[in-house]
Amino acid sequence: MSNHLSLVNQKFGFATAALSLSDDFSDSNQQFQRQALYEASLLHLYTAFHFYLRELAENNGVKNLEAISSLKQLYSSLHELGRCPSEVVELQELEAQEGSWLRDFLQYHLQIFKSPSKKVEKKAFGAENLIELVDLSLIESAHKALNSELLINWIGEFKALVLRQRQTGAEY
């Protein structure tokens, strides 16, 4: 059995566990804890995606698995070997499809790593030797809309895809 298969399953479990813990913080003054668990679940789910790409690479004979950290890199590595498995094609189609669960999931993941945009400085009357204050609560970002229903959907869709693709691959 592939080590990556086990890692994917483990990260699915971690994502689900973090999400289930978020239910314990339903009070309005516990929004910070709930948001932290939502993002933890998202990051574990992304790690499952990362290891699933490596699982597909391993199953298709890619030698340098550590070089695979994106769907684009997986496709490129497989293309060099003259391979184009249906699992990768399906992932590419989902990533390109507007409104698909995979595209939305990957977009939310990217939002977590975006820095807040900086205001244009007023140079004429700027305060010297002071650190600018940025109120993060006013910044609109996609990951603030992260919620339990969305994460449940992504986990369910991703698990179903992985199980179906593994089952199809096992037939050959």
N, C-alpha and C positions, 0 to 999 in steps of 0.2 A: 504494500500500500504506500502511496505517495505521502511524504511528510507534509506537502502542501495541502493535500486533501484534509488531513487532520487539522492543520492550521486554519483552513477556511471554516471547518465545522466549529472549531473552538471560538473563532471570532464572531460567528453567528450567535453562539451561546453568550458571549460577553455582551454583544449588542442587545440581545433580548433581556439579559439580566439587568443591564443599566437602565433600559427602558422600563422594566417592571418596577425598579426602585423609584422611578420618578413619580409613580402613583402615590407614594408615601408623602409627597410634598404638594398636596393639593391646595393648601392654604395660600391666600394671596400674598402673604408676607414671606412665603418660601419660594417665590418665583426664581430667585437666583440659583437655589439648589436644583430646582426642576430643570432650568435651562442648562445647567452644568451636566446633568444626567442625559438630557437630550443630545447635547453635543458629544458626550462620551459615547453614546450609542451610535451616533453618526460616524464618529471616528473609528470605532470598532468595525462598523459595517464597511467603511472604506478600506480598512485593513483586510477584511475578508475578500473584498474585490481585488485588492492588490495581490493577495496570495492565490486567488482563483486564476488570475492572469498567468501567474507562474506555474500553477497546476496545469493549465492548458499548454503552456510552453514545454513543460516537462513531458507531458503526454505525447507531444508532437516532435520530440527529439531535439529541442533547443538545448545547447550545451551550457551557455552562460546565463543561467537563470537569474543571477543577481542583477543583470543588466535590464531585466524586464520590470519596469515600474509604471508603465502606461499601456493602454490599448494600442496606441500608435507604435510603441516599441515592440510589442508582441507581434503585430502585423508585419512590421519590417523584418524582424528576425525569422518569422515563418516564411515570408516572401523570399528571403535569401536561400531558404531550404527548398523552395519550390512548392510550398504547401499553403493551402488556404482552407482550413477546416471550417465547416458550417457553424461551429460554436462561435468562432471569432467573427465571422460574417454577421451572425445574428447580433452579437454585442455591438459591432460597428453600426448596424442599422438602428439599433435602439439608441445608441449615443447620438446619432444624427437626427433622429425623429423628434420634432418639436413636441413637447408635452409628454414624452415617454418617461416612465419612472426612472430609468437609468440616467437620462439626460438631466432631469431635475435633481436627482441625487448627487450627481457629479458637480452640478452648478452650486448646490448648497455647500458641498464640501469645499469648493474653491472660495466661497464667500467667507468662510471662517478665517482664511489666511489673508484676506485683503485688509490693508491698513486703511484707516479713515482718511478721507481726502483732507488736505490741508487748506485752510482758508487763505485767500490772497492777502498778503501782508500789506498794511498801509505804511509805506516807507516814510512819508513826510512827517508824521507825528508818532512814530513807533516808540514803544517803551524800551529803553535800553536795559540790558542785563536782566531781563525777566523771562521766565519760561512761560510759553503760551499755554493756556488752559484749554483742553478739549473736552467738552461734555459728551461722553460716549453714549449717554442715554438719549441724546437727540439724534444720533446717527441712525439713519434708516439703512438696514441691511437685511438681506434675504434670510439669514439664519435666525433672525429674531422671530420669524414666523414658524420656526421649527416646532412641531407639536407631535403628540403621541400618535395620532391617527396617521400622519404622514410617515412617520418612522415604522409603524406597524405595516403599512402598505409596502414600503421599500423592502423591509426585511422579508415579508411574505413573497413579494414578486421575485426578489433575488434568490431566495431559497428554492422556490419553484423552478426557476430557470436553471440553477446549478443541478438540482436533482434530476431534472429532465435531460439536461445535456450529459450528465454523468451516465444516466441510464442508457441513453442513445449511444454514447461512446463505448459502453461495456458490451454492446451487442456486436461490435466489430472486432 
